[in-house]
Amino acid sequence: MMQGSHNGTLVFDIAVNSDGEITAVKFVQSKSTISSTPARIKAQQYIADWTFEKGTAYPKFHQATIVLTMVREI
């Protein structure tokens, strides 16, 4: 959950490399309830700093879906 300018969800498909770094982020408009571009950009910047567990036993790239819930700041 993150604070922002809208209430709703933002859905992103991501790719993660074997070092645990996010290498690609794609916004999924059809599954999101927020269509605001500034809210989408804020959410993308929020998840851009995430890292996952590093490992050589993992595939070269993982695919995942992230669903963020945004709550309007009061």
N, C-alpha and C positions, 0 to 999 in steps of 0.2 A: 504494500500500500504506500502511496506517496501523496503528498499534498500538491495541489495545483489549482488551475482555474476552472475546472469542471468536475462533475460527478459522473463516474462511469468507468468503463474498462477500455484498455488499449491492448491490442494483441500484436505480438511481434514474432516472426520466425527468425531464428538465429542459427549461425554456424559457429562451431567452436573447434579450434585446432587441438592437436595433441599436447600443446603447452598450456591449455586451459584458457586461451585468449579468445574473445569473441572476434571473429574475422568478418562477419557479415550480419546485417540487421535489415529485415524487410518488414514494413508495417502491413498488417492484414486488415484492411478497411472493412471487409465483409463480416468479420467476426468482432469488430470493435464497436462500442456504443458512443465513442467520442470521435468526432471528425475534425476537430480544431487542429490546425497546423501548428500553432504555438504549443499546444498541449502535447502533440505528438513529438515535436522536437525536444521538449523538456524531458519527456519519458525516454527518448532515445539517448539523450545525454546521460540520464540517470543509469541506464543499463550498460552504457559503453565502458564504464569503469569496473564492471563485474569481471571476476575471473573464476575459473572452475579448477577442479583438481587436475594436476598435470600427471601424465602417465604414458609410458610407451606401449602398454597393453591395449590402449584405446585405439579406435580407428583414427586415421589421419584427420578427418573432419567429422564432427557430430552434428546432427540437426536437432533442434529443440524449438518448442513454442513457449513464449513467456506471456502470461496474462497479468497485466498490472491494473490494480484498482486505484483510480485517482479520486481523491476526496477534495472538494472545494475548500480552499482556505477561508477561514472566518475572519 
